Amino acid sequence: MNSGTDGAHGAAHTITMLGKAGCHLCDEALEVIQRVAADLGAAYEVRDLTTAPQEEKDEYWDKIPVTFVDGAQHDFWRVSEKRLRAALS
């Protein structure tokens, strides 16, 4: 899984997904995140948990993918498109 940023510059919100390569739930979550970010003009980034600090690995390893909106934890395991859209509205 490549880290990157997409979306509009100066977007009002940023979605961050913490995941890892080879995670089918991460792939599904990313599809939802990309669709919502494109529709609402939000920025998003993908962070690889395998290269994260140990405390993040300890906290989130069993919950990936974990999504954050503007730095606050939003969801884990699955991303609800409806909840994500509501958080960004």
C-alpha positions in Angstrom: 0.0 0.0 0.0 1.5 3.3 -1.0 1.2 6.4 1.1 0.0 9.4 -0.6 -2.2 12.4 -0.6 -5.1 13.1 -2.9 -7.9 15.6 -3.0 -8.1 19.4 -3.2 -5.5 21.7 -1.7 -6.9 23.7 1.2 -9.6 21.1 1.8 -11.6 21.7 4.9 -11.1 18.1 6.2 -8.4 15.4 5.9 -9.1 11.7 6.1 -6.3 9.5 7.2 -6.3 5.7 6.9 -3.9 3.6 8.9 -3.5 0.2 7.3 -1.1 -2.2 5.6 -0.4 -3.9 2.3 -2.3 -7.1 1.7 -5.2 -6.2 3.9 -8.5 -6.7 2.1 -10.4 -4.6 4.6 -7.9 -1.8 3.9 -8.5 -2.0 0.2 -12.3 -1.9 0.7 -11.9 1.1 3.1 -9.7 2.9 0.7 -12.3 2.6 -2.1 -14.9 4.3 0.2 -12.4 7.0 1.3 -11.4 7.8 -2.2 -15.0 8.0 -3.4 -16.1 10.2 -0.5 -13.0 12.4 -0.7 -13.6 13.0 -4.4 -17.3 13.8 -3.9 -16.7 16.2 -1.0 -13.3 17.7 -2.0 -11.6 16.3 1.1 -7.9 15.4 1.2 -6.9 11.9 2.2 -3.7 10.1 3.1 -2.8 6.5 3.6 -0.3 5.6 6.3 1.4 2.2 6.5 1.1 0.8 10.0 4.1 -1.5 9.5 6.4 1.6 9.5 4.6 3.5 12.2 6.0 4.1 15.7 5.7 1.1 18.1 3.0 2.7 20.2 0.7 3.1 17.1 1.4 -0.5 16.2 0.4 -1.6 19.7 -2.7 0.4 19.8 -4.1 -0.1 16.2 -2.7 -3.4 14.9 -5.8 -5.4 15.6 -8.1 -2.7 14.4 -6.9 -2.0 10.9 -7.9 -0.3 8.8 -8.3 2.6 11.2 -9.7 5.9 9.8 -9.2 9.4 11.3 -11.0 12.6 10.3 -8.9 15.7 11.0 -6.7 13.6 13.4 -9.5 12.2 15.5 -10.2 8.4 15.3 -13.4 7.9 13.3 -13.8 4.2 12.5 -11.9 0.9 12.5 -12.2 -2.4 10.6 -14.7 -1.0 8.1 -15.6 2.4 6.9 -19.2 3.4 6.8 -19.7 5.7 3.8 -22.7 7.2 5.4 -20.9 8.0 8.7 -17.8 9.3 6.9 -19.9 11.6 4.8 -21.7 12.9 7.9 -18.4 13.5 9.7 -17.2 15.6 6.7 -20.4 17.6 6.3 
